[in-house]
Amino acid sequence: MPSKTEIIEAFKEKLNVSLRGIQDAIDQTEQALQEETKSSAGDKYETSREMLQADLDRLESQRSILQSSLSLFAVSQDNDQIVVGSIAEISINHQPHTLYIGPAIGNVTIDNLEIRAISTASPLGAALLGKRPQQEFNWNGKSILILNCY
């Protein structure tokens, strides 16, 4: 089982890869905007510039969201209950799952173990908050058992 620090670092790296991709796209869009400024004037020019500017605004918004998410990944102290920042090992209908409670950015795999980041705004994330190891409850017609949290 990977450590909590290893899990958080894997999620941070996933976000950093996405951030680098978005930054590359921003750089390319800014360069295209500069080149478009040098081209001929007219309606076609204005439409093209507006489309590039809209792309740039969208990319900058995505970058801001990812940067905010990155700042939310932190190693919290271990608790005896599930809180934001916890790693939760759970069983859903007798199928094991490992979850990170924080920004919902998908999955990472470490040592053949898939860990999913889920938000407390998600129905499952909200249901897990405050639960303790060995606590069992029904959620959405499924039996959930908290195996461990740290």
C-alpha positions, 0 to 999 in steps of 0.5 A: 500500500502506498503511503499517503504522501506518495498518493498525494504526490501522484495526484499533484503530478497528474495536475502538474502534467495537465497544467503544463499542457494547458500552459503550452496551449495558452502559449500557442494561442497567444502566439496565434493572436499575435500573428493574427494581429499582423494579418489583414484587417476586416470581418474575417480578421475580427472573427478569428481574433474573437475566437482566439481570445475566447479560446485563450479565456477558456484556457486561462480559466482551466489553468486557474481551476487546476492551480486551485485544485493543486493547492488543495492537495495537502497531507493532512494528519491521520484521523480516526474518521474520514475528513477532507484529505483522508485516504479511505479504503472502502468496500462497495458490495464487497469490492475494494476501493481506495479513495482520496477525499479532496478535489475530484480529478480522476484516478492515479495508479501506484503499484497496481493500486488504483486510487480515485480522488472524489470530492465531498460535493459528490454524493459518495464523498458527502456520505463518507465524511465523518465515517469511521473504520468498520462502520457499515452503511447503505448508500444508493442501494449499495452496502458500504464498509469502511475498511480503513482511513488515514 
